[in-house]
Amino acid sequence: MQALEKSSFTRIHAFQENIAKGLPNDWRCRAGGRYLYICENGLVHYCSQQRGYPGVPLATYTRDDLRREYLNEKSCAPHCTVSCVHQVSIFDSWRAPQHAAPAMPASSPNELVQIK
């Protein structure tokens, strides 16, 4: 009898293997719609790996922004390494497809934005 191995969503769908090989993954990231990353300056970002976009104050982030970002395809998704985001996206294979989003602006990782 074979021993049962522990597995997770990322293991089942080969996310980890693709990341290790530098290959893209095909999935729907709902950053900016389902979840947000709020930095120490109170700005909304897609996630901890994508600081700078959209980079707006949380107080100005609206339901319209949530809806738009939920449907926008993220250019960073194919090579994303955030496992918890991959895991929560399992339901998205049954939901509405995404469409191409405007290109994310390049930003410096050392760039600080001040809230006035």
C-alpha positions as CSV (number, residue, x, y, z in Angstrom):
1,M,0.0,0.0,0.0
2,Q,1.3,3.4,-0.9
3,A,1.6,6.2,1.7
4,L,-0.6,9.2,1.1
5,E,1.3,12.4,0.4
6,K,0.3,15.7,1.7
7,S,-0.8,18.0,-1.1
8,S,-2.1,21.5,-1.6
9,F,-3.7,23.4,-4.4
10,T,-0.3,24.7,-5.6
11,R,1.1,21.1,-5.6
12,I,-1.8,19.7,-7.5
13,H,-1.7,22.3,-10.2
14,A,2.1,22.4,-10.5
15,F,2.4,26.1,-9.5
16,Q,5.6,25.4,-7.5
17,E,7.2,23.4,-10.3
18,N,6.5,26.1,-12.9
19,I,7.8,28.8,-10.6
20,A,11.0,26.8,-10.0
21,K,11.5,26.3,-13.8
22,G,10.6,29.9,-14.6
23,L,7.5,28.9,-16.5
24,P,4.3,30.9,-16.4
25,N,1.1,29.7,-14.6
26,D,-2.4,30.2,-16.1
27,W,-4.7,31.5,-13.4
28,R,-6.9,34.4,-12.5
29,C,-5.5,36.8,-9.9
30,R,-8.1,39.0,-8.3
31,A,-5.7,41.4,-6.5
32,G,-7.2,44.8,-6.0
33,G,-10.6,43.3,-6.1
34,R,-10.9,40.4,-3.7
35,Y,-7.9,41.4,-1.5
36,L,-5.7,44.4,-1.1
37,Y,-2.3,45.2,0.3
38,I,-2.3,48.4,2.4
39,C,1.2,49.7,3.0
40,E,2.4,51.7,6.0
41,N,1.6,54.9,4.2
42,G,-2.1,53.9,3.9
43,L,-1.9,53.2,0.1
44,V,-3.6,50.4,-1.7
45,H,-1.4,48.1,-3.7
46,Y,-2.3,44.8,-5.5
47,C,-0.1,42.8,-3.1
48,S,3.1,42.9,-1.3
49,Q,5.0,42.0,-4.5
50,Q,3.3,44.8,-6.6
51,R,3.7,47.9,-4.6
52,G,3.0,51.1,-6.6
53,Y,-0.1,50.0,-8.4
54,P,-2.6,51.4,-8.0
55,G,-0.8,53.2,-5.2
56,V,-3.8,55.3,-4.1
57,P,-5.0,56.2,-0.6
58,L,-7.3,53.6,0.9
59,A,-9.8,56.4,1.7
60,T,-10.2,57.0,-2.1
61,Y,-10.5,53.4,-3.2
62,T,-14.1,52.8,-4.1
63,R,-16.4,49.9,-5.0
64,D,-15.9,50.8,-8.6
65,D,-12.1,50.2,-8.1
66,L,-12.8,46.8,-6.5
67,R,-15.1,45.8,-9.4
68,R,-12.6,47.0,-12.1
69,E,-9.6,45.2,-10.5
70,Y,-11.6,42.0,-9.9
71,L,-12.1,41.8,-13.7
72,N,-8.7,43.1,-14.8
73,E,-6.1,40.5,-15.8
74,K,-2.8,41.2,-14.0
75,S,0.3,41.1,-16.1
76,C,2.3,39.9,-13.1
77,A,0.1,36.8,-12.5
78,P,1.8,34.3,-14.7
79,H,5.1,34.5,-12.7
80,C,3.5,35.3,-9.3
81,T,5.2,33.5,-6.3
82,V,2.5,34.4,-3.6
83,S,1.2,30.9,-2.7
84,C,-1.7,32.0,-0.6
85,V,-3.1,34.0,-3.5
86,H,-2.8,31.0,-5.8
87,Q,-4.7,28.9,-3.2
88,V,-7.6,31.4,-2.8
89,S,-7.9,31.6,-6.6
90,I,-9.1,28.0,-7.0
91,F,-12.7,29.3,-7.2
92,D,-11.9,31.6,-10.0
93,S,-11.8,28.9,-12.7
94,W,-15.6,28.9,-12.4
95,R,-16.1,32.6,-12.4
96,A,-16.1,35.3,-15.1
97,P,-12.9,35.5,-17.2
98,Q,-10.7,38.6,-16.9
99,H,-9.8,41.1,-19.6
100,A,-6.5,42.8,-20.3
101,A,-5.8,45.7,-17.9
102,P,-3.9,48.8,-18.7
103,A,-0.1,48.3,-18.4
104,M,1.1,48.7,-14.8
105,P,3.5,51.7,-14.5
106,A,7.1,51.0,-13.6
107,S,8.0,52.1,-10.2
108,S,11.1,52.2,-8.1
109,P,11.0,49.8,-5.1
110,N,12.6,52.6,-3.1
111,E,10.0,55.2,-4.1
112,L,8.0,56.6,-1.2
113,V,4.7,58.2,-1.7
114,Q,3.5,60.8,0.8
115,I,-0.2,61.2,1.8
116,K,-1.2,64.8,2.2
